[in-house]
Amino acid sequence: MENQYFNEALQNFVQDFAYGGAIRHLVDLGYDTDRIIKEYHYPLSRDTIDKIVKEHLKEKNKKNIS
């Protein structure tokens, strides 16, 4: 069970390192999940891309409120 948790955490880290910055940059330019999927062929699931988009927008909103 611990090995599975570690592997999942490692996979998430690698995906974020490889694609997270680019996706967050596209969100800052006004892209949504659908447009990112349509125009860029990242080897990530829709759920993974959508999670990165939503988390980034949530963080941006927190910073704007502060």
Phi and psi restraints in degrees (value plus and minus 20) as a CYANA .aco file:
   2 GLU   PHI     -83.2   -43.2
   2 GLU   PSI     -58.4   -18.4
   3 ASN   PHI     -83.5   -43.5
   3 ASN   PSI     -59.2   -19.2
   4 GLN   PHI     -84.9   -44.9
   4 GLN   PSI     -62.7   -22.7
   5 TYR   PHI     -81.6   -41.6
   5 TYR   PSI     -65.0   -25.0
   6 PHE   PHI     -81.8   -41.8
   6 PHE   PSI     -66.4   -26.4
   7 ASN   PHI     -81.9   -41.9
   7 ASN   PSI     -59.6   -19.6
   8 GLU   PHI     -86.4   -46.4
   8 GLU   PSI     -63.3   -23.3
   9 ALA   PHI     -83.5   -43.5
   9 ALA   PSI     -61.4   -21.4
  10 LEU   PHI     -84.4   -44.4
  10 LEU   PSI     -63.0   -23.0
  11 GLN   PHI     -81.0   -41.0
  11 GLN   PSI     -64.4   -24.4
  12 ASN   PHI     -81.7   -41.7
  12 ASN   PSI     -61.5   -21.5
  13 PHE   PHI     -82.5   -42.5
  13 PHE   PSI     -66.5   -26.5
  14 VAL   PHI     -83.4   -43.4
  14 VAL   PSI     -63.9   -23.9
  15 GLN   PHI     -83.2   -43.2
  15 GLN   PSI     -63.1   -23.1
  16 ASP   PHI     -86.5   -46.5
  16 ASP   PSI     -60.5   -20.5
  17 PHE   PHI     -82.8   -42.8
  17 PHE   PSI     -63.4   -23.4
  18 ALA   PHI     -97.5   -57.5
  18 ALA   PSI     -57.1   -17.1
  19 TYR   PHI    -146.4  -106.4
  19 TYR   PSI     -38.7     1.3
  20 GLY   PHI     -79.2   -39.2
  20 GLY   PSI     -65.4   -25.4
  21 GLY   PHI     -82.5   -42.5
  21 GLY   PSI     -61.7   -21.7
  22 ALA   PHI     -85.6   -45.6
  22 ALA   PSI     -62.8   -22.8
  23 ILE   PHI     -85.0   -45.0
  23 ILE   PSI     -63.8   -23.8
  24 ARG   PHI     -82.8   -42.8
  24 ARG   PSI     -57.9   -17.9
  25 HIS   PHI     -82.5   -42.5
  25 HIS   PSI     -63.8   -23.8
  26 LEU   PHI     -83.6   -43.6
  26 LEU   PSI     -58.3   -18.3
  27 VAL   PHI     -82.2   -42.2
  27 VAL   PSI     -61.8   -21.8
  28 ASP   PHI     -82.0   -42.0
  28 ASP   PSI     -47.3    -7.3
  29 LEU   PHI    -104.6   -64.6
  29 LEU   PSI     -21.9    18.1
  30 GLY   PHI      83.8   123.8
  30 GLY   PSI     -15.3    24.7
  31 TYR   PHI     -93.7   -53.7
  31 TYR   PSI     126.8   166.8
  32 ASP   PHI    -130.2   -90.2
  32 ASP   PSI     158.5   198.5
  33 THR   PHI     -76.2   -36.2
  33 THR   PSI     -67.1   -27.1
  34 ASP   PHI     -80.3   -40.3
  34 ASP   PSI     -62.7   -22.7
  35 ARG   PHI     -89.4   -49.4
  35 ARG   PSI     -58.2   -18.2
  36 ILE   PHI     -81.6   -41.6
  36 ILE   PSI     -65.0   -25.0
  37 ILE   PHI     -84.7   -44.7
  37 ILE   PSI     -61.2   -21.2
  38 LYS   PHI     -88.0   -48.0
  38 LYS   PSI     -63.0   -23.0
  39 GLU   PHI    -113.5   -73.5
  39 GLU   PSI     -40.1    -0.1
  40 TYR   PHI    -148.0  -108.0
  40 TYR   PSI     117.4   157.4
  41 HIS   PHI    -127.0   -87.0
  41 HIS   PSI      44.6    84.6
  42 TYR   PHI     -91.2   -51.2
  42 TYR   PSI     121.8   161.8
  43 PRO   PHI    -100.8   -60.8
  43 PRO   PSI      32.0    72.0
  44 LEU   PHI    -144.4  -104.4
  44 LEU   PSI     133.4   173.4
  45 SER   PHI     -92.9   -52.9
  45 SER   PSI     139.7   179.7
  46 ARG   PHI     -77.6   -37.6
  46 ARG   PSI     -61.5   -21.5
  47 ASP   PHI     -81.4   -41.4
  47 ASP   PSI     -60.2   -20.2
  48 THR   PHI     -86.1   -46.1
  48 THR   PSI     -65.5   -25.5
  49 ILE   PHI     -83.3   -43.3
  49 ILE   PSI     -64.9   -24.9
  50 ASP   PHI     -82.5   -42.5
  50 ASP   PSI     -57.3   -17.3
  51 LYS   PHI     -84.3   -44.3
  51 LYS   PSI     -64.2   -24.2
  52 ILE   PHI     -82.4   -42.4
  52 ILE   PSI     -63.6   -23.6
  53 VAL   PHI     -81.1   -41.1
  53 VAL   PSI     -70.7   -30.7
  54 LYS   PHI     -84.0   -44.0
  54 LYS   PSI     -61.6   -21.6
  55 GLU   PHI     -84.8   -44.8
  55 GLU   PSI     -58.5   -18.5
  56 HIS   PHI     -86.6   -46.6
  56 HIS   PSI     -64.3   -24.3
  57 LEU   PHI     -83.6   -43.6
  57 LEU   PSI     -57.4   -17.4
  58 LYS   PHI     -83.4   -43.4
  58 LYS   PSI     -65.1   -25.1
  59 GLU   PHI     -84.8   -44.8
  59 GLU   PSI     -60.5   -20.5
  60 LYS   PHI     -81.7   -41.7
  60 LYS   PSI     -60.7   -20.7
  61 ASN   PHI     -85.4   -45.4
  61 ASN   PSI     -58.8   -18.8
  62 LYS   PHI     -80.8   -40.8
  62 LYS   PSI     -63.5   -23.5
  63 LYS   PHI     -87.2   -47.2
  63 LYS   PSI     -56.7   -16.7
  64 ASN   PHI     -90.8   -50.8
  64 ASN   PSI     -48.7    -8.7
  65 ILE   PHI     -96.8   -56.8
  65 ILE   PSI     -55.5   -15.5
